Amino acid sequence: MNPLITNDAIVLGILMAILAFVFQTSHSDNPRWKKFYKYVPSLLLCYFIPAVLNSLGVFSGEESNLYFVSSRYLLPASLVLLTLSIDLKEIMGLGRKAVIMFLAGTVGIILGGPIAILIFSVFAPDVVGGTGPEAVWRGLTTVAGSWIGGAANQTAMKEVFEVDDNLFTAMIAVDVLVANVWMAFLLYGAGISERIDAWFKGDASAITRVRKSIEDYRASIATIPSLTDVTTVLAVGFGVTALAHAGSGFIAPWITANAPGLAKYSLTSPFFWIVVIATTGGLILSFTKVRALEGVGASRYGSLLLYVLVASIGMRMDIGAVVDSPQLFMVGGVWMLVHVTILLSVGKLIKAPFFFVAVGSQANIGGAASAPIVASAFHPALAPVGVLLAVLGYALGTYGAWLCGIIMQAVAP
């Protein structure tokens, strides 16, 4: 079905109208809206409404360039502006539980694929069968690459395990839909994190301390921004983004030409270097006088750019796609359930706050494009935690996905 609207300018206008509607209603004094947003996080709505419109055929996330623009231009600028006021010592002081939860999420993905195949081998072996390049287990290795690392790791698995092109296309749909459904649950969980922390018996005091420290700093330097201030803020955000693109345009091709073996670490991916350079630039600036730009609302502009990315991610989710290959989506769902079970079990065992559970999971499943979104759902200043863990996922992605693929091959019918 052809989308009703194909002009990206119109689609962007719709997305901005959705964001404005959510912001206005979520801050409304109307009792009905207050009650509604008590149960539905505003960030989740910014994600879900575009997903519904995409599924109804109003516009097409596949055909639109908005996600590419948002992830390559707005995301790096957002990361710079959100990290300007960060206290790196405070972030590093969050402790080892953040890394433990990230690794628990990785283990959940490595084991989840083989377990899903074993389960379906008993009840519906044809679903996870196939031979040669069309063997389902081969296709699932690309999902593992995406869920532990990112697109570069996913492509690497396609080549390593010689996955059929048609099967690969189906697996991309499984990857996107299942991952986005889980992301929706995480965004909802962020809105009720205090209740979840009570169940985990998790100590969120370190996270609260970081958040309060940043809030106090912002309050102490807050001023009404002038046009000069706004221009300077955007110049810094997009200026560092420009440097990130320039750097990635040099580094990635150089590594590809001189050290192609480093592709398994995603070091040949331009997007990887864009994220790393932008985040590093923001952290460096947090030690300089540029940090004072937070007083004129640098993080607010960064949050807005991030919300545009949220909406553009939402418009890539086709809820109706499950009708085309329901069995494969069921396999992906069982796989994700294993990941979640291991994640929650470890979180309960070590009494981790839900923030670490959510960000540890999304740093695996979603990578650098969406991990900061989930982190910022708790507080915008915490977005860099998601990015740092996502970068770790890029490094582990190929190894973890390869191991997962070998195990899936061994248990496949």
N, C-alpha and C positions, 0 to 999 in steps of 0.2 A: 504493500500500500504506500503510495506516494504521500509525503507529509503535506499538510495544508499550507505551512509556511516554510519557505526555503531561504529567505533573505535573513542573513545573520544580524543585520542591523535591527530588524523587527524582533528577532528572537532575543537579542540582548535587551531591548526595551521591555519585553515581557518579563525576562528574568529580573531586571531591576525593579519592575513594578511589583513582582512577587516579594522581593526582599523588602521593599518599602512597606508593603501590606503587612508582612510578618513583624517588622520592627514596630510599626505603629500599633498594631493590635496587641503585641506582647507587652507594650508599655502603657496600654490603655487602663483607665480607671474603671472601665465597665466591668461589673462583677462577673458577667458571663465569660468575658475574655480572660479575666484573672483565673477563673475556675478551669477554663480550657487549658491555659498554659501551665497550670499546676501539674497537669498530667502529660502534656505534649511539649517537649522542649522546642524552643523556637528554631534552633539550628536544624533539628530533624525536619521541621516543616519546610525550611528553605531547600532542603534536599529532596523531600518527598513530592512536593507539588510539581516541580519540573519533571520528575520521574513519571507521574501520572499523565502529564500532558504529552510526554514523549510516547508513552504506551498507547495513548488515544490517537496518535498520529497528527497532533497539532504541529509538532516540529520533529526533527530527527537528530538525535545526538550523534548518530553515526556520520551523517552528511555535514553537520555543522563544524566549523573550525573554531568555535568558541572554547572548547575544552583545550585545544592545542594552545591557543593564545593565552588562556587563563593559567595553564600549567607552566608554560615556558616564559611568560612575561610577568603576569600578575603574582604568581606564587613566589618567585625569587624576590620581587620587590616587597611582598608581604613579609617574607622571612627576615629581610633586612630591617624593616620597620618594627617588627615584633621583637627583635632581639636587641634593639638599640638600648633599652633600659634594663636588660637582663643582668642579674648578678651571677656571673658564671660560677663563683665559689658556692653560692647558695644552690645552684642547679646541681653541681657535682656532689653537694652534700646530701642529695636525696637518698644516697645509699645504694647498696648492692641489690636490693629487692627489684629495682627497675630492670636490671640486666637479667636477673633470675627469671622474671616473668616473660621477658622477651625470648629467652632461650627455651622456656617452657612452651611458648607459642610455636617456636620452630620445631621442637620435638613433636608437638601435637600434629603438625602438618606432615612431618616425615612418617609418622606412624598412622595417621588418619587415612592416607591413600590406600596403603595395603589392607588395613582393617575394612575399609569400605568395599574393596574388591573381594575380600574373603566373605563378607556378609552376602553380597550379591551373587557370589559363586554358588552359594547354597540355595538361595531362593530364586534367583533369575540369572543363571550363568550366561545367557545370550547377551545380556546388557553389558557385561564386562569382558566379552569374548573378542573374536576377531583374530586375524592372522596378518603377518607381515607389517607393512607400514600402517595398515588400518586397525591394528590391535588397539583396543581401548586403553590398555595400560600405558602404551606409548603416548597417546594423547594426554593422558592424565599427568605425565611427567612435565608437560608444559604448564599445567595448572600449578604444580608444585613449584616450578621455577618462578612463576609470577607471585605466588603466595608467600614464598620465603624471601625472594629478592625483588624482582621487578620485570619490566618488559624485556630488558636485555638478557636476563637469566632465562626467561620464558623462550625467547628466540634461540638461545643456546641449546636448550633441551630439545627443541624441534629438530635441530641439526644433529645433535648427538644421538638421539634415538630414532632419527629418520621418520618423522611423523608425516602421515598423509596430509595434504593441504586441506582437503574437505573436513577431515577429522579435526585438524588444527582450528579451523574456523568454528566448529561446534564447541570446541574446548574454550575458545575465547569467550563465547557466550556464557558458558558455565562459570568461568572465572569471574566475569563482570557481574552477573546477576547474583550469584551466591555471595560473593564478597560484599556487594552493595547492600544486600539484605542484612548481612551481619553488621555492617557499618551502621545501618539504621538502628539496630538493637543497641549498639554501643553508644550512639548519640542519645538514645532514650535513657540508657543507664547513667549517662553523665548527669542527667537532670535529677536522678534519684540516688546519686552516689552516696549520700550520707546514710541512707537506709541500707544500701549494699555493704558499705563499710562496717556497719553495725553487725551484719550477718557474718562478714569475714573476720570481725574483731580486728580490723586493720587500723593501724596507727597512721592517720593522715596528717599528723602534726607537722612533719617536715614540709609537706606540700603546702599546708596552710601558712607556715612560716614564710616560705618563698613568696607565696601570693601576697601576703600582708606586707612583706618588705617592699615588693614592687609597687603595691598600691600606695603605701606611705610615701615612697619616693616620688611617684607621679603626682600625688596631692601636694607635695611640698614645692614643686616647681611649676605647677599648672598655671597657665596664663591664657588670655583670649588671643587666638592666633590671628595674625594679619595676613594679607595676601602674600607678603614676602615670606612669612613663616611657612605657609602652605606650599608655596613654590619650592622653598628650600627642602622641606620634608620629601616632596615628590622627587626632587632632583637627586637627593641622596638615595632613595629607594630604587629609582629606575637607573640612576648612575651606576650603582653597584651591580644592578642587573645587567647593564651593558658590559661592565667589566667581566661579569660571570660568563656571558655569552662569548665575549672575545677570548677569554681564557679557555673555555671549553672548545671553542673553534680551533684553537692551536693545540691544546693538550691531547684531546681525544684522537685526532688524526695522527699525531706524532707517535702516540702509544700504539695505535693500530699498525703503523708502518714499521716501528722499531721493536715493539715488544707485544706482538699479537697474542701471546700466551696469557697476557694479563686480562684478556677479555672475560675469563672465568670469574674475575673479581668485579666485573662491570666497569673496569677502568677505561674501556674503549667507548663507553656510552657518553655522548655529549650532555644528556640530561643529568646524569650522575654528577658531572663536574659543575654544571650550572647550579645545582642544589648545594653542593659542597662549598663552592666559591662564594655564593650569596650568603650562606649561613656563616661562613668564616668571616666574611666582610662585616656582617652585622655584629658579630662577637668582638671583632677588633675595634669597631667604632664605639662599642659599649665602654671601652676603657679611655675614650677621648671626650673632648668637650661636645662632640656631636650628640652625645647621650642626652644633652639638655633639650634636644628637639622633642623629647617625650613630653616636655612641659606644654607644647602646643598641639599635642595629640597625635604623635607619630604612630602609636600603636592602634589608634582608632582608624586611621587610614589603612594601616596594615590589615586590620580585622575586616574592613570593607572589601578589600581585594580578596581576602580569603573566603568571604561569603560568596563572592561572585564565582570563585572556583567551586565552592560547595554546590551552587546551583548548576554549574556546567557539568559537574560530575553526575548530579541527579538526572540531568536530561539525557545521559548515556544509558540509563537503566531502563530496559524494556521489560516490564512486568509480564507482558503477554508472551515473551520468548519461551517461557517454560512449556508452552503448548507444543512447540516444534519438536523438542527432544526431552520429554518429561523424565525418561529413565536416566539420562545422563545428569539431569539436574538433581535427581534423587540421590545419585551417587555422590555428587558434589555436596549435597545437603548432609548426608551421613558423614562424609569426610570432615565437613565443618563442625559437625556435632562432636566428633572425636576431639578435634582441636579445642573446642570450647570446654569440653569435659575435663581434659588435662589441664587447661589453663585455670579453670575455676578450682580444681582440686589442689593444684599447687598454691594458688592464691590463698585458699582457705588454710592450707597447711602452714604456710609461712606468715599468715596474717598480713597479707599485702593489701594496701588500700586499693580500691577499684580503679583509681587513676592508673596505677602501674599495670593492672590487668588489661584495661582497655587500650592503653597506648602500646603496651608490649604486643598485644594481638595485632593492632592496626599497623604497627611498624613492620610486621611480617606481611600481613594480608594486603595492605594498601600501599605500603611504601611511602616515599617522601611526598607524594602528592596528597595523601589523605591522612597520614599519621598526625601532622600538625593540626588538621581540622578537628580530630577527636581530642587531641590534647587541649586545644583552645576552647573546646566545649566546656572544659573544667575552668579554664582561665586563659585569656589570650597570651599572657606572659609565659605560659608553660609550653607554647608551641615548639620552641627549640628542642625540648626533650624528645618529642616525637620525631623530629628530623634526625637527631643524633642517633637514635635507635634504628631508624629506617636506613641510614647509611651503613650501619652494622649489618643489616639484612642484605644489602647489596653484596657485601663481602662474602656472606655465608650462602647466598642464594644458589649458586651453581653446585657447590659441594652437597648441600642439603638435598636439593632436587635430584641430583644424580644418585645419591644414596637411596632416596625414596623410590626412584625409578627402578633401581636394581631389586629392591625388595618387592615392588609391585610385579615385576617380571617373574619373580620366583613364585608368587602366590596366585598369579593369573591362571584362569582355567585354560 
